[in-house]
Amino acid sequence: MIEVTDLEKKIGTVQALDKLSFRADDGKITGLLGPNGAGKTTCLRTVFGLLQADSGFAKIDNIDVAAEPMRAKQQLGLFPDPCGLYERLTPREYVQFFAELSGMEKQDAITATNDVLEKLQMEDIADRKCQGFSQGQRMKTALAQAIVHQPTNIILDEPTRGLDVMSTRILRDLLLMLKEQGHCVLFSSHVMQEVAALCDHVVVMVSGKVVAEGSPQALCQQTKKETLEEAFIALIGSDEGLAA
Ligand SMILES: Nc1ncnc2c1ncn2[C@@H]1O[C@H](COP(=O)(O)OP(=O)(O)OP(=O)(O)O)[C@@H](O)[C@H]1O
């Protein structure tokens, strides 16, 4: 479970997070929606401990990220940019390297790597070099890296940006699989269809604050709109930030 409470973060003169509070539960996919500059990336970076909040707190499975960063991070996987894989390594080598970096003993890292490659059905590409991988294969490798240390919680910042239809579908299926396995999945997106199709809970933020939250259906009901896109526009007062 990921919980942020009254998070405040000022960057330069911008109040990027302004008493931001919400919760993302286990076994659910939670979507962070908001126009450009709403504070989504700042929020996710703070949850991952890459940024320090001015006040308020972020908790991962009830562990305060600021007070116990190492312990909190063990419960958290961050989906990296799939373009940044080490081309000369195979997925098995790459994932095992990150497993050992996370503090696992070599034998445990080998076992965890085997498990995650099996879980993501990657046996066919596990021992090929990443160089030349398709976008979908890169994504699977990136996700394997993010979850090899078996975190309960996974965060992804606009994971489908720049992906083609097939890769988007692969990622969608992977996120649904993680949800079925009881993980807490929190991701930011501008793609309404994706959020409507995937998310159990949607947090709409503007100027660093939550303006509404609930299931896609509840947000449609609240705004008396047919689609999440229309509901989003009604909630933020413009169509800024929607993916074309
Ligand atoms: N390093 C920085 N320097 C200056 N301003 C920053 C920096 N990082 C974030 N900000 C500002 O903080 C606010 C929140 O930015 P953030 O990137 O979190 O928004 P976002 O919701 O992820 O936006 P987008 O959807 O455009 O990616 C914006 O006004 C942004 O300009």
PDBQT file of the ligand as one rigid body, heavy atoms in Angstrom, charges set to zero:
ROOT
HETATM    1  N1  LIG A 301      13.535  20.562 -11.696  1.00  0.00    +0.000 N 
HETATM    2  C1  LIG A 301      12.557  21.452 -11.769  1.00  0.00    +0.000 A 
HETATM    3  N2  LIG A 301      12.821  22.765 -11.904  1.00  0.00    +0.000 NA
HETATM    4  C2  LIG A 301      11.834  23.681 -11.987  1.00  0.00    +0.000 A 
HETATM    5  N3  LIG A 301      10.516  23.389 -11.901  1.00  0.00    +0.000 NA
HETATM    6  C3  LIG A 301      10.196  22.101 -11.770  1.00  0.00    +0.000 A 
HETATM    7  C4  LIG A 301      11.179  21.050 -11.692  1.00  0.00    +0.000 A 
HETATM    8  N4  LIG A 301      10.544  19.862 -11.539  1.00  0.00    +0.000 NA
HETATM    9  C5  LIG A 301       9.215  20.142 -11.545  1.00  0.00    +0.000 A 
HETATM   10  N5  LIG A 301       9.016  21.479 -11.666  1.00  0.00    +0.000 N 
HETATM   11  C6  LIG A 301       7.708  22.162 -11.710  1.00  0.00    +0.000 C 
HETATM   12  O1  LIG A 301       6.852  21.545 -10.774  1.00  0.00    +0.000 OA
HETATM   13  C7  LIG A 301       5.532  21.411 -11.311  1.00  0.00    +0.000 C 
HETATM   14  C8  LIG A 301       5.119  19.938 -11.307  1.00  0.00    +0.000 C 
HETATM   15  O2  LIG A 301       5.902  19.239 -12.282  1.00  0.00    +0.000 OA
HETATM   16  P1  LIG A 301       5.724  17.678 -12.566  1.00  0.00    +0.000 P 
HETATM   17  O3  LIG A 301       6.789  17.291 -13.536  1.00  0.00    +0.000 OA
HETATM   18  O4  LIG A 301       5.652  16.975 -11.290  1.00  0.00    +0.000 OA
HETATM   19  O5  LIG A 301       4.286  17.652 -13.264  1.00  0.00    +0.000 OA
HETATM   20  P2  LIG A 301       3.572  16.471 -14.067  1.00  0.00    +0.000 P 
HETATM   21  O6  LIG A 301       2.172  16.399 -13.559  1.00  0.00    +0.000 OA
HETATM   22  O7  LIG A 301       4.385  15.233 -14.006  1.00  0.00    +0.000 OA
HETATM   23  O8  LIG A 301       3.573  17.072 -15.536  1.00  0.00    +0.000 OA
HETATM   24  P3  LIG A 301       3.561  16.368 -16.989  1.00  0.00    +0.000 P 
HETATM   25  O9  LIG A 301       2.228  15.744 -17.147  1.00  0.00    +0.000 OA
HETATM   26  O10 LIG A 301       3.751  17.544 -17.886  1.00  0.00    +0.000 OA
HETATM   27  O11 LIG A 301       4.718  15.397 -17.041  1.00  0.00    +0.000 OA
HETATM   28  C9  LIG A 301       5.582  22.032 -12.707  1.00  0.00    +0.000 C 
HETATM   29  O12 LIG A 301       5.131  23.364 -12.636  1.00  0.00    +0.000 OA
HETATM   30  C10 LIG A 301       7.056  21.970 -13.072  1.00  0.00    +0.000 C 
HETATM   31  O13 LIG A 301       7.397  22.998 -13.973  1.00  0.00    +0.000 OA
ENDROOT
TORSDOF 0
